[in-house]
Amino acid sequence: MLRTLPAAAHVKRLSVEPRMSSINRHFKLESWLMVGAILVPIALGIGAAFVVPWIQTLVASDRCLDAGGSYDYKTEICIGTPSR
């Protein structure tokens, strides 16, 4: 006589949980990297939009003062530069 096991007894249970959690962690990290890849350049661009004009004003005023002139910070014009 052939013995049969109950359906659940001969089926091997696979432990899927540890592997799934590592895959989920991978996708979570990847999603943060994708968000960062989009937001970091945008933030750098916005920061540069404010910093570059400020640096240009500093350089222009420094050149004017080095040349012996007077720099008007309201109008951003060099006044009284000696002609060369």
PDB file with SEQRES, HELIX, SHEET and CRYST1 records, atoms N, CA, C and O in Angstrom:
SEQRES   1 A   84  MET LEU ARG THR LEU PRO ALA ALA ALA HIS VAL LYS ARG          
SEQRES   2 A   84  LEU SER VAL GLU PRO ARG MET SER SER ILE ASN ARG HIS          
SEQRES   3 A   84  PHE LYS LEU GLU SER TRP LEU MET VAL GLY ALA ILE LEU          
SEQRES   4 A   84  VAL PRO ILE ALA LEU GLY ILE GLY ALA ALA PHE VAL VAL          
SEQRES   5 A   84  PRO TRP ILE GLN THR LEU VAL ALA SER ASP ARG CYS LEU          
SEQRES   6 A   84  ASP ALA GLY GLY SER TYR ASP TYR LYS THR GLU ILE CYS          
SEQRES   7 A   84  ILE GLY THR PRO SER ARG                                      
HELIX    1 AA1 GLU A   17  ASP A   66  1                                  50    
SHEET    1 AA1 2 SER A  70  ASP A  72  0                                        
SHEET    2 AA1 2 ILE A  77  ILE A  79 -1                                        
CRYST1    1.000    1.000    1.000  90.00  90.00  90.00 P 1           1          
ATOM      1  N   MET A   1       0.828  -1.168   0.000  1.00  0.00           N  
ATOM      2  CA  MET A   1       0.000   0.000   0.000  1.00  0.00           C  
ATOM      3  C   MET A   1       0.881   1.243   0.000  1.00  0.00           C  
ATOM      4  O   MET A   1       1.872   1.318   0.726  1.00  0.00           O  
ATOM      5  N   LEU A   2       0.513   2.195  -0.809  1.00  0.00           N  
ATOM      6  CA  LEU A   2       1.270   3.420  -0.968  1.00  0.00           C  
ATOM      7  C   LEU A   2       0.822   4.441   0.064  1.00  0.00           C  
ATOM      8  O   LEU A   2      -0.361   4.753   0.195  1.00  0.00           O  
ATOM      9  N   ARG A   3       1.811   4.950   0.792  1.00  0.00           N  
ATOM     10  CA  ARG A   3       1.471   5.963   1.792  1.00  0.00           C  
ATOM     11  C   ARG A   3       1.584   7.341   1.177  1.00  0.00           C  
ATOM     12  O   ARG A   3       2.569   7.652   0.507  1.00  0.00           O  
ATOM     13  N   THR A   4       0.613   8.137   1.395  1.00  0.00           N  
ATOM     14  CA  THR A   4       0.675   9.522   0.915  1.00  0.00           C  
ATOM     15  C   THR A   4       0.731  10.443   2.120  1.00  0.00           C  
ATOM     16  O   THR A   4       0.066  10.231   3.134  1.00  0.00           O  
ATOM     17  N   LEU A   5       1.522  11.440   1.974  1.00  0.00           N  
ATOM     18  CA  LEU A   5       1.631  12.437   3.039  1.00  0.00           C  
ATOM     19  C   LEU A   5       0.598  13.522   2.822  1.00  0.00           C  
ATOM     20  O   LEU A   5       0.164  13.768   1.697  1.00  0.00           O  
ATOM     21  N   PRO A   6       0.216  14.158   3.890  1.00  0.00           N  
ATOM     22  CA  PRO A   6      -0.684  15.294   3.705  1.00  0.00           C  
ATOM     23  C   PRO A   6      -0.019  16.346   2.817  1.00  0.00           C  
ATOM     24  O   PRO A   6       1.208  16.419   2.768  1.00  0.00           O  
ATOM     25  N   ALA A   7      -0.787  17.137   2.136  1.00  0.00           N  
ATOM     26  CA  ALA A   7      -0.286  18.091   1.145  1.00  0.00           C  
ATOM     27  C   ALA A   7       0.742  19.052   1.732  1.00  0.00           C  
ATOM     28  O   ALA A   7       1.732  19.366   1.072  1.00  0.00           O  
ATOM     29  N   ALA A   8       0.531  19.513   2.929  1.00  0.00           N  
ATOM     30  CA  ALA A   8       1.431  20.494   3.518  1.00  0.00           C  
ATOM     31  C   ALA A   8       2.710  19.862   4.049  1.00  0.00           C  
ATOM     32  O   ALA A   8       3.706  20.564   4.228  1.00  0.00           O  
ATOM     33  N   ALA A   9       2.712  18.571   4.302  1.00  0.00           N  
ATOM     34  CA  ALA A   9       3.868  17.923   4.919  1.00  0.00           C  
ATOM     35  C   ALA A   9       5.013  17.728   3.941  1.00  0.00           C  
ATOM     36  O   ALA A   9       6.170  17.865   4.339  1.00  0.00           O  
ATOM     37  N   HIS A  10       4.744  17.415   2.678  1.00  0.00           N  
ATOM     38  CA  HIS A  10       5.834  17.149   1.755  1.00  0.00           C  
ATOM     39  C   HIS A  10       6.280  18.387   0.960  1.00  0.00           C  
ATOM     40  O   HIS A  10       7.239  18.321   0.191  1.00  0.00           O  
ATOM     41  N   VAL A  11       5.593  19.492   1.146  1.00  0.00           N  
ATOM     42  CA  VAL A  11       5.994  20.726   0.468  1.00  0.00           C  
ATOM     43  C   VAL A  11       6.992  21.450   1.366  1.00  0.00           C  
ATOM     44  O   VAL A  11       6.714  21.740   2.529  1.00  0.00           O  
ATOM     45  N   LYS A  12       8.149  21.729   0.802  1.00  0.00           N  
ATOM     46  CA  LYS A  12       9.183  22.420   1.558  1.00  0.00           C  
ATOM     47  C   LYS A  12       8.865  23.905   1.584  1.00  0.00           C  
ATOM     48  O   LYS A  12       8.593  24.521   0.554  1.00  0.00           O  
ATOM     49  N   ARG A  13       8.905  24.449   2.754  1.00  0.00           N  
ATOM     50  CA  ARG A  13       8.661  25.889   2.857  1.00  0.00           C  
ATOM     51  C   ARG A  13       9.952  26.631   2.568  1.00  0.00           C  
ATOM     52  O   ARG A  13      11.002  26.332   3.135  1.00  0.00           O  
ATOM     53  N   LEU A  14       9.854  27.586   1.692  1.00  0.00           N  
ATOM     54  CA  LEU A  14      11.015  28.400   1.358  1.00  0.00           C  
ATOM     55  C   LEU A  14      10.993  29.661   2.207  1.00  0.00           C  
ATOM     56  O   LEU A  14       9.958  30.303   2.383  1.00  0.00           O  
ATOM     57  N   SER A  15      12.128  29.981   2.710  1.00  0.00           N  
ATOM     58  CA  SER A  15      12.216  31.201   3.502  1.00  0.00           C  
ATOM     59  C   SER A  15      12.479  32.365   2.554  1.00  0.00           C  
ATOM     60  O   SER A  15      13.614  32.587   2.133  1.00  0.00           O  
ATOM     61  N   VAL A  16      11.448  33.091   2.227  1.00  0.00           N  
ATOM     62  CA  VAL A  16      11.538  34.193   1.280  1.00  0.00           C  
ATOM     63  C   VAL A  16      11.755  35.508   2.017  1.00  0.00           C  
ATOM     64  O   VAL A  16      12.250  36.473   1.436  1.00  0.00           O  
ATOM     65  N   GLU A  17      11.400  35.549   3.247  1.00  0.00           N  
ATOM     66  CA  GLU A  17      11.424  36.808   3.985  1.00  0.00           C  
ATOM     67  C   GLU A  17      12.784  37.504   4.051  1.00  0.00           C  
ATOM     68  O   GLU A  17      12.834  38.699   3.758  1.00  0.00           O  
ATOM     69  N   PRO A  18      13.886  36.850   4.412  1.00  0.00           N  
ATOM     70  CA  PRO A  18      15.147  37.578   4.477  1.00  0.00           C  
ATOM     71  C   PRO A  18      15.576  38.148   3.130  1.00  0.00           C  
ATOM     72  O   PRO A  18      16.100  39.260   3.058  1.00  0.00           O  
ATOM     73  N   ARG A  19      15.352  37.390   2.072  1.00  0.00           N  
ATOM     74  CA  ARG A  19      15.739  37.890   0.763  1.00  0.00           C  
ATOM     75  C   ARG A  19      14.866  39.061   0.339  1.00  0.00           C  
ATOM     76  O   ARG A  19      15.371  40.029  -0.229  1.00  0.00           O  
ATOM     77  N   MET A  20      13.599  38.991   0.598  1.00  0.00           N  
ATOM     78  CA  MET A  20      12.694  40.087   0.241  1.00  0.00           C  
ATOM     79  C   MET A  20      13.056  41.358   0.983  1.00  0.00           C  
ATOM     80  O   MET A  20      12.986  42.450   0.419  1.00  0.00           O  
ATOM     81  N   SER A  21      13.444  41.225   2.244  1.00  0.00           N  
ATOM     82  CA  SER A  21      13.767  42.439   2.991  1.00  0.00           C  
ATOM     83  C   SER A  21      15.034  43.074   2.445  1.00  0.00           C  
ATOM     84  O   SER A  21      15.135  44.301   2.429  1.00  0.00           O  
ATOM     85  N   SER A  22      16.003  42.288   2.000  1.00  0.00           N  
ATOM     86  CA  SER A  22      17.209  42.879   1.424  1.00  0.00           C  
ATOM     87  C   SER A  22      16.898  43.527   0.085  1.00  0.00           C  
ATOM     88  O   SER A  22      17.469  44.565  -0.247  1.00  0.00           O  
ATOM     89  N   ILE A  23      15.999  42.928  -0.687  1.00  0.00           N  
ATOM     90  CA  ILE A  23      15.599  43.540  -1.952  1.00  0.00           C  
ATOM     91  C   ILE A  23      14.850  44.838  -1.677  1.00  0.00           C  
ATOM     92  O   ILE A  23      15.072  45.841  -2.356  1.00  0.00           O  
ATOM     93  N   ASN A  24      13.973  44.821  -0.692  1.00  0.00           N  
ATOM     94  CA  ASN A  24      13.235  46.034  -0.356  1.00  0.00           C  
ATOM     95  C   ASN A  24      14.177  47.134   0.107  1.00  0.00           C  
ATOM     96  O   ASN A  24      13.983  48.301  -0.233  1.00  0.00           O  
ATOM     97  N   ARG A  25      15.207  46.768   0.889  1.00  0.00           N  
ATOM     98  CA  ARG A  25      16.188  47.772   1.327  1.00  0.00           C  
ATOM     99  C   ARG A  25      16.944  48.325   0.130  1.00  0.00           C  
ATOM    100  O   ARG A  25      17.261  49.513   0.082  1.00  0.00           O  
ATOM    101  N   HIS A  26      17.228  47.468  -0.827  1.00  0.00           N  
ATOM    102  CA  HIS A  26      17.933  47.912  -2.032  1.00  0.00           C  
ATOM    103  C   HIS A  26      17.092  48.935  -2.787  1.00  0.00           C  
ATOM    104  O   HIS A  26      17.599  49.980  -3.195  1.00  0.00           O  
ATOM    105  N   PHE A  27      15.811  48.637  -2.974  1.00  0.00           N  
ATOM    106  CA  PHE A  27      14.962  49.555  -3.712  1.00  0.00           C  
ATOM    107  C   PHE A  27      14.717  50.848  -2.938  1.00  0.00           C  
ATOM    108  O   PHE A  27      14.561  51.911  -3.538  1.00  0.00           O  
ATOM    109  N   LYS A  28      14.683  50.761  -1.620  1.00  0.00           N  
ATOM    110  CA  LYS A  28      14.514  51.963  -0.813  1.00  0.00           C  
ATOM    111  C   LYS A  28      15.737  52.865  -0.980  1.00  0.00           C  
ATOM    112  O   LYS A  28      15.594  54.076  -1.149  1.00  0.00           O  
ATOM    113  N   LEU A  29      16.934  52.286  -0.933  1.00  0.00           N  
ATOM    114  CA  LEU A  29      18.155  53.050  -1.137  1.00  0.00           C  
ATOM    115  C   LEU A  29      18.204  53.619  -2.544  1.00  0.00           C  
ATOM    116  O   LEU A  29      18.579  54.775  -2.739  1.00  0.00           O  
ATOM    117  N   GLU A  30      17.826  52.813  -3.518  1.00  0.00           N  
ATOM    118  CA  GLU A  30      17.840  53.273  -4.901  1.00  0.00           C  
ATOM    119  C   GLU A  30      16.859  54.417  -5.116  1.00  0.00           C  
ATOM    120  O   GLU A  30      17.153  55.339  -5.876  1.00  0.00           O  
ATOM    121  N   SER A  31      15.721  54.379  -4.476  1.00  0.00           N  
ATOM    122  CA  SER A  31      14.753  55.464  -4.630  1.00  0.00           C  
ATOM    123  C   SER A  31      15.290  56.755  -4.027  1.00  0.00           C  
ATOM    124  O   SER A  31      15.074  57.833  -4.581  1.00  0.00           O  
ATOM    125  N   TRP A  32      15.991  56.658  -2.890  1.00  0.00           N  
ATOM    126  CA  TRP A  32      16.583  57.863  -2.303  1.00  0.00           C  
ATOM    127  C   TRP A  32      17.690  58.416  -3.198  1.00  0.00           C  
ATOM    128  O   TRP A  32      17.841  59.631  -3.321  1.00  0.00           O  
ATOM    129  N   LEU A  33      18.455  57.537  -3.815  1.00  0.00           N  
ATOM    130  CA  LEU A  33      19.503  57.991  -4.728  1.00  0.00           C  
ATOM    131  C   LEU A  33      18.909  58.674  -5.955  1.00  0.00           C  
ATOM    132  O   LEU A  33      19.460  59.658  -6.449  1.00  0.00           O  
ATOM    133  N   MET A  34      17.793  58.156  -6.442  1.00  0.00           N  
ATOM    134  CA  MET A  34      17.144  58.780  -7.594  1.00  0.00           C  
ATOM    135  C   MET A  34      16.598  60.160  -7.230  1.00  0.00           C  
ATOM    136  O   MET A  34      16.720  61.103  -8.011  1.00  0.00           O  
ATOM    137  N   VAL A  35      16.003  60.276  -6.056  1.00  0.00           N  
ATOM    138  CA  VAL A  35      15.504  61.577  -5.603  1.00  0.00           C  
ATOM    139  C   VAL A  35      16.664  62.547  -5.433  1.00  0.00           C  
ATOM    140  O   VAL A  35      16.571  63.711  -5.823  1.00  0.00           O  
ATOM    141  N   GLY A  36      17.755  62.064  -4.850  1.00  0.00           N  
ATOM    142  CA  GLY A  36      18.928  62.911  -4.673  1.00  0.00           C  
ATOM    143  C   GLY A  36      19.536  63.335  -5.994  1.00  0.00           C  
ATOM    144  O   GLY A  36      20.018  64.461  -6.123  1.00  0.00           O  
ATOM    145  N   ALA A  37      19.519  62.442  -6.984  1.00  0.00           N  
ATOM    146  CA  ALA A  37      20.068  62.766  -8.294  1.00  0.00           C  
ATOM    147  C   ALA A  37      19.268  63.864  -8.983  1.00  0.00           C  
ATOM    148  O   ALA A  37      19.787  64.559  -9.856  1.00  0.00           O  
ATOM    149  N   ILE A  38      18.032  64.018  -8.600  1.00  0.00           N  
ATOM    150  CA  ILE A  38      17.204  65.078  -9.177  1.00  0.00           C  
ATOM    151  C   ILE A  38      17.297  66.354  -8.339  1.00  0.00           C  
ATOM    152  O   ILE A  38      17.447  67.444  -8.892  1.00  0.00           O  
ATOM    153  N   LEU A  39      17.211  66.232  -7.021  1.00  0.00           N  
ATOM    154  CA  LEU A  39      17.144  67.408  -6.165  1.00  0.00           C  
ATOM    155  C   LEU A  39      18.492  68.100  -5.954  1.00  0.00           C  
ATOM    156  O   LEU A  39      18.536  69.323  -5.823  1.00  0.00           O  
ATOM    157  N   VAL A  40      19.580  67.351  -5.919  1.00  0.00           N  
ATOM    158  CA  VAL A  40      20.895  67.962  -5.671  1.00  0.00           C  
ATOM    159  C   VAL A  40      21.271  68.939  -6.787  1.00  0.00           C  
ATOM    160  O   VAL A  40      21.672  70.061  -6.479  1.00  0.00           O  
ATOM    161  N   PRO A  41      21.160  68.568  -8.079  1.00  0.00           N  
ATOM    162  CA  PRO A  41      21.479  69.563  -9.114  1.00  0.00           C  
ATOM    163  C   PRO A  41      20.559  70.779  -9.092  1.00  0.00           C  
ATOM    164  O   PRO A  41      20.992  71.896  -9.377  1.00  0.00           O  
ATOM    165  N   ILE A  42      19.299  70.564  -8.756  1.00  0.00           N  
ATOM    166  CA  ILE A  42      18.371  71.696  -8.668  1.00  0.00           C  
ATOM    167  C   ILE A  42      18.790  72.627  -7.537  1.00  0.00           C  
ATOM    168  O   ILE A  42      18.804  73.846  -7.707  1.00  0.00           O  
ATOM    169  N   ALA A  43      19.131  72.060  -6.387  1.00  0.00           N  
ATOM    170  CA  ALA A  43      19.564  72.876  -5.250  1.00  0.00           C  
ATOM    171  C   ALA A  43      20.870  73.604  -5.565  1.00  0.00           C  
ATOM    172  O   ALA A  43      21.035  74.768  -5.200  1.00  0.00           O  
ATOM    173  N   LEU A  44      21.795  72.928  -6.237  1.00  0.00           N  
ATOM    174  CA  LEU A  44      23.049  73.588  -6.614  1.00  0.00           C  
ATOM    175  C   LEU A  44      22.801  74.718  -7.604  1.00  0.00           C  
ATOM    176  O   LEU A  44      23.443  75.765  -7.517  1.00  0.00           O  
ATOM    177  N   GLY A  45      21.892  74.524  -8.531  1.00  0.00           N  
ATOM    178  CA  GLY A  45      21.560  75.576  -9.495  1.00  0.00           C  
ATOM    179  C   GLY A  45      20.940  76.790  -8.830  1.00  0.00           C  
ATOM    180  O   GLY A  45      21.279  77.927  -9.158  1.00  0.00           O  
ATOM    181  N   ILE A  46      20.031  76.548  -7.897  1.00  0.00           N  
ATOM    182  CA  ILE A  46      19.405  77.663  -7.178  1.00  0.00           C  
ATOM    183  C   ILE A  46      20.440  78.379  -6.327  1.00  0.00           C  
ATOM    184  O   ILE A  46      20.451  79.609  -6.270  1.00  0.00           O  
ATOM    185  N   GLY A  47      21.307  77.628  -5.666  1.00  0.00           N  
ATOM    186  CA  GLY A  47      22.369  78.250  -4.869  1.00  0.00           C  
ATOM    187  C   GLY A  47      23.308  79.070  -5.726  1.00  0.00           C  
ATOM    188  O   GLY A  47      23.700  80.172  -5.343  1.00  0.00           O  
ATOM    189  N   ALA A  48      23.675  78.537  -6.890  1.00  0.00           N  
ATOM    190  CA  ALA A  48      24.565  79.271  -7.793  1.00  0.00           C  
ATOM    191  C   ALA A  48      23.900  80.532  -8.325  1.00  0.00           C  
ATOM    192  O   ALA A  48      24.578  81.530  -8.567  1.00  0.00           O  
ATOM    193  N   ALA A  49      22.581  80.504  -8.511  1.00  0.00           N  
ATOM    194  CA  ALA A  49      21.870  81.686  -9.005  1.00  0.00           C  
ATOM    195  C   ALA A  49      21.959  82.844  -8.014  1.00  0.00           C  
ATOM    196  O   ALA A  49      21.888  84.005  -8.415  1.00  0.00           O  
ATOM    197  N   PHE A  50      22.111  82.540  -6.731  1.00  0.00           N  
ATOM    198  CA  PHE A  50      22.240  83.596  -5.732  1.00  0.00           C  
ATOM    199  C   PHE A  50      23.692  83.949  -5.446  1.00  0.00           C  
ATOM    200  O   PHE A  50      24.002  85.106  -5.165  1.00  0.00           O  
ATOM    201  N   VAL A  51      24.574  82.980  -5.511  1.00  0.00           N  
ATOM    202  CA  VAL A  51      25.973  83.197  -5.126  1.00  0.00           C  
ATOM    203  C   VAL A  51      26.767  83.887  -6.230  1.00  0.00           C  
ATOM    204  O   VAL A  51      27.565  84.779  -5.942  1.00  0.00           O  
ATOM    205  N   VAL A  52      26.567  83.492  -7.495  1.00  0.00           N  
ATOM    206  CA  VAL A  52      27.365  84.036  -8.594  1.00  0.00           C  
ATOM    207  C   VAL A  52      27.206  85.552  -8.725  1.00  0.00           C  
ATOM    208  O   VAL A  52      28.223  86.237  -8.834  1.00  0.00           O  
ATOM    209  N   PRO A  53      26.006  86.115  -8.722  1.00  0.00           N  
ATOM    210  CA  PRO A  53      25.910  87.580  -8.803  1.00  0.00           C  
ATOM    211  C   PRO A  53      26.572  88.282  -7.618  1.00  0.00           C  
ATOM    212  O   PRO A  53      27.162  89.350  -7.781  1.00  0.00           O  
ATOM    213  N   TRP A  54      26.480  87.698  -6.451  1.00  0.00           N  
ATOM    214  CA  TRP A  54      27.112  88.280  -5.268  1.00  0.00           C  
ATOM    215  C   TRP A  54      28.631  88.313  -5.432  1.00  0.00           C  
ATOM    216  O   TRP A  54      29.273  89.313  -5.112  1.00  0.00           O  
ATOM    217  N   ILE A  55      29.201  87.216  -5.931  1.00  0.00           N  
ATOM    218  CA  ILE A  55      30.649  87.160  -6.153  1.00  0.00           C  
ATOM    219  C   ILE A  55      31.051  88.147  -7.244  1.00  0.00           C  
ATOM    220  O   ILE A  55      32.097  88.786  -7.134  1.00  0.00           O  
ATOM    221  N   GLN A  56      30.241  88.286  -8.296  1.00  0.00           N  
ATOM    222  CA  GLN A  56      30.550  89.239  -9.359  1.00  0.00           C  
ATOM    223  C   GLN A  56      30.570  90.663  -8.825  1.00  0.00           C  
ATOM    224  O   GLN A  56      31.412  91.464  -9.231  1.00  0.00           O  
ATOM    225  N   THR A  57      29.659  90.984  -7.926  1.00  0.00           N  
ATOM    226  CA  THR A  57      29.644  92.318  -7.327  1.00  0.00           C  
ATOM    227  C   THR A  57      30.889  92.540  -6.484  1.00  0.00           C  
ATOM    228  O   THR A  57      31.479  93.620  -6.523  1.00  0.00           O  
ATOM    229  N   LEU A  58      31.294  91.535  -5.725  1.00  0.00           N  
ATOM    230  CA  LEU A  58      32.503  91.661  -4.917  1.00  0.00           C  
ATOM    231  C   LEU A  58      33.742  91.870  -5.788  1.00  0.00           C  
ATOM    232  O   LEU A  58      34.599  92.693  -5.469  1.00  0.00           O  
ATOM    233  N   VAL A  59      33.830  91.127  -6.877  1.00  0.00           N  
ATOM    234  CA  VAL A  59      34.981  91.256  -7.771  1.00  0.00           C  
ATOM    235  C   VAL A  59      34.991  92.618  -8.442  1.00  0.00           C  
ATOM    236  O   VAL A  59      36.039  93.252  -8.561  1.00  0.00           O  
ATOM    237  N   ALA A  60      33.809  93.072  -8.886  1.00  0.00           N  
ATOM    238  CA  ALA A  60      33.731  94.385  -9.544  1.00  0.00           C  
ATOM    239  C   ALA A  60      34.104  95.498  -8.578  1.00  0.00           C  
ATOM    240  O   ALA A  60      34.834  96.414  -8.956  1.00  0.00           O  
ATOM    241  N   SER A  61      33.627  95.445  -7.353  1.00  0.00           N  
ATOM    242  CA  SER A  61      33.958  96.493  -6.384  1.00  0.00           C  
ATOM    243  C   SER A  61      35.441  96.450  -6.025  1.00  0.00           C  
ATOM    244  O   SER A  61      36.067  97.494  -5.841  1.00  0.00           O  
ATOM    245  N   ASP A  62      36.001  95.251  -5.926  1.00  0.00           N  
ATOM    246  CA  ASP A  62      37.419  95.113  -5.606  1.00  0.00           C  
ATOM    247  C   ASP A  62      38.285  95.685  -6.725  1.00  0.00           C  
ATOM    248  O   ASP A  62      39.263  96.382  -6.454  1.00  0.00           O  
ATOM    249  N   ARG A  63      37.938  95.398  -7.974  1.00  0.00           N  
ATOM    250  CA  ARG A  63      38.694  95.955  -9.107  1.00  0.00           C  
ATOM    251  C   ARG A  63      38.610  97.471  -9.137  1.00  0.00           C  
ATOM    252  O   ARG A  63      39.601  98.148  -9.410  1.00  0.00           O  
ATOM    253  N   CYS A  64      37.438  98.000  -8.861  1.00  0.00           N  
ATOM    254  CA  CYS A  64      37.251  99.452  -8.859  1.00  0.00           C  
ATOM    255  C   CYS A  64      38.099 100.100  -7.768  1.00  0.00           C  
ATOM    256  O   CYS A  64      38.780 101.096  -8.011  1.00  0.00           O  
ATOM    257  N   LEU A  65      38.053  99.537  -6.577  1.00  0.00           N  
ATOM    258  CA  LEU A  65      38.807 100.104  -5.467  1.00  0.00           C  
ATOM    259  C   LEU A  65      40.306  99.946  -5.675  1.00  0.00           C  
ATOM    260  O   LEU A  65      41.079 100.827  -5.299  1.00  0.00           O  
ATOM    261  N   ASP A  66      40.728  98.826  -6.274  1.00  0.00           N  
ATOM    262  CA  ASP A  66      42.146  98.631  -6.570  1.00  0.00           C  
ATOM    263  C   ASP A  66      42.646  99.640  -7.598  1.00  0.00           C  
ATOM    264  O   ASP A  66      43.810 100.038  -7.564  1.00  0.00           O  
ATOM    265  N   ALA A  67      41.771 100.055  -8.512  1.00  0.00           N  
ATOM    266  CA  ALA A  67      42.149 101.021  -9.539  1.00  0.00           C  
ATOM    267  C   ALA A  67      42.121 102.450  -9.006  1.00  0.00           C  
ATOM    268  O   ALA A  67      42.483 103.380  -9.728  1.00  0.00           O  
ATOM    269  N   GLY A  68      41.704 102.641  -7.768  1.00  0.00           N  
ATOM    270  CA  GLY A  68      41.671 103.975  -7.163  1.00  0.00           C  
ATOM    271  C   GLY A  68      40.345 104.677  -7.282  1.00  0.00           C  
ATOM    272  O   GLY A  68      40.251 105.871  -7.000  1.00  0.00           O  
ATOM    273  N   GLY A  69      39.325 103.970  -7.691  1.00  0.00           N  
ATOM    274  CA  GLY A  69      38.010 104.578  -7.835  1.00  0.00           C  
ATOM    275  C   GLY A  69      37.160 104.387  -6.588  1.00  0.00           C  
ATOM    276  O   GLY A  69      37.613 103.876  -5.564  1.00  0.00           O  
ATOM    277  N   SER A  70      35.916 104.816  -6.715  1.00  0.00           N  
ATOM    278  CA  SER A  70      34.945 104.673  -5.641  1.00  0.00           C  
ATOM    279  C   SER A  70      33.779 103.859  -6.192  1.00  0.00           C  
ATOM    280  O   SER A  70      33.280 104.140  -7.282  1.00  0.00           O  
ATOM    281  N   TYR A  71      33.355 102.869  -5.452  1.00  0.00           N  
ATOM    282  CA  TYR A  71      32.306 101.973  -5.940  1.00  0.00           C  
ATOM    283  C   TYR A  71      30.991 102.305  -5.265  1.00  0.00           C  
ATOM    284  O   TYR A  71      30.901 102.328  -4.037  1.00  0.00           O  
ATOM    285  N   ASP A  72      29.956 102.567  -6.081  1.00  0.00           N  
ATOM    286  CA  ASP A  72      28.609 102.832  -5.563  1.00  0.00           C  
ATOM    287  C   ASP A  72      27.859 101.494  -5.518  1.00  0.00           C  
ATOM    288  O   ASP A  72      27.517 100.932  -6.558  1.00  0.00           O  
ATOM    289  N   TYR A  73      27.609 100.996  -4.310  1.00  0.00           N  
ATOM    290  CA  TYR A  73      26.995  99.676  -4.145  1.00  0.00           C  
ATOM    291  C   TYR A  73      25.509  99.665  -4.499  1.00  0.00           C  
ATOM    292  O   TYR A  73      24.964  98.609  -4.818  1.00  0.00           O  
ATOM    293  N   LYS A  74      24.846 100.818  -4.449  1.00  0.00           N  
ATOM    294  CA  LYS A  74      23.419 100.866  -4.802  1.00  0.00           C  
ATOM    295  C   LYS A  74      23.229 100.700  -6.306  1.00  0.00           C  
ATOM    296  O   LYS A  74      22.380  99.929  -6.754  1.00  0.00           O  
ATOM    297  N   THR A  75      24.023 101.424  -7.072  1.00  0.00           N  
ATOM    298  CA  THR A  75      23.888 101.351  -8.527  1.00  0.00           C  
ATOM    299  C   THR A  75      24.871 100.373  -9.149  1.00  0.00           C  
ATOM    300  O   THR A  75      24.783 100.065 -10.338  1.00  0.00           O  
ATOM    301  N   GLU A  76      25.802  99.890  -8.347  1.00  0.00           N  
ATOM    302  CA  GLU A  76      26.845  98.967  -8.797  1.00  0.00           C  
ATOM    303  C   GLU A  76      27.649  99.546  -9.933  1.00  0.00           C  
ATOM    304  O   GLU A  76      27.887  98.885 -10.943  1.00  0.00           O  
ATOM    305  N   ILE A  77      28.074 100.812  -9.759  1.00  0.00           N  
ATOM    306  CA  ILE A  77      28.869 101.525 -10.754  1.00  0.00           C  
ATOM    307  C   ILE A  77      30.151 102.018 -10.096  1.00  0.00           C  
ATOM    308  O   ILE A  77      30.151 102.467  -8.950  1.00  0.00           O  
ATOM    309  N   CYS A  78      31.242 101.924 -10.848  1.00  0.00           N  
ATOM    310  CA  CYS A  78      32.520 102.424 -10.377  1.00  0.00           C  
ATOM    311  C   CYS A  78      32.603 103.909 -10.738  1.00  0.00           C  
ATOM    312  O   CYS A  78      32.416 104.290 -11.894  1.00  0.00           O  
ATOM    313  N   ILE A  79      32.883 104.725  -9.748  1.00  0.00           N  
ATOM    314  CA  ILE A  79      32.936 106.175  -9.933  1.00  0.00           C  
ATOM    315  C   ILE A  79      34.363 106.646  -9.737  1.00  0.00           C  
ATOM    316  O   ILE A  79      35.044 106.250  -8.791  1.00  0.00           O  
ATOM    317  N   GLY A  80      34.795 107.487 -10.637  1.00  0.00           N  
ATOM    318  CA  GLY A  80      36.090 108.136 -10.461  1.00  0.00           C  
ATOM    319  C   GLY A  80      37.270 107.246 -10.753  1.00  0.00           C  
ATOM    320  O   GLY A  80      38.301 107.368 -10.091  1.00  0.00           O  
ATOM    321  N   THR A  81      37.162 106.364 -11.706  1.00  0.00           N  
ATOM    322  CA  THR A  81      38.321 105.554 -12.059  1.00  0.00           C  
ATOM    323  C   THR A  81      39.242 106.394 -12.935  1.00  0.00           C  
ATOM    324  O   THR A  81      38.797 107.002 -13.908  1.00  0.00           O  
ATOM    325  N   PRO A  82      40.496 106.426 -12.595  1.00  0.00           N  
ATOM    326  CA  PRO A  82      41.415 107.177 -13.452  1.00  0.00           C  
ATOM    327  C   PRO A  82      41.540 106.509 -14.816  1.00  0.00           C  
ATOM    328  O   PRO A  82      41.629 105.285 -14.910  1.00  0.00           O  
ATOM    329  N   SER A  83      41.546 107.313 -15.861  1.00  0.00           N  
ATOM    330  CA  SER A  83      41.665 106.744 -17.204  1.00  0.00           C  
ATOM    331  C   SER A  83      43.105 106.407 -17.494  1.00  0.00           C  
ATOM    332  O   SER A  83      44.015 107.116 -17.065  1.00  0.00           O  
ATOM    333  N   ARG A  84      43.312 105.347 -18.206  1.00  0.00           N  
ATOM    334  CA  ARG A  84      44.667 104.894 -18.496  1.00  0.00           C  
ATOM    335  C   ARG A  84      44.953 105.003 -19.963  1.00  0.00           C  
ATOM    336  O   ARG A  84      46.052 104.666 -20.404  1.00  0.00           O  
TER     337      ARG A  84                                                      
END                                                                             
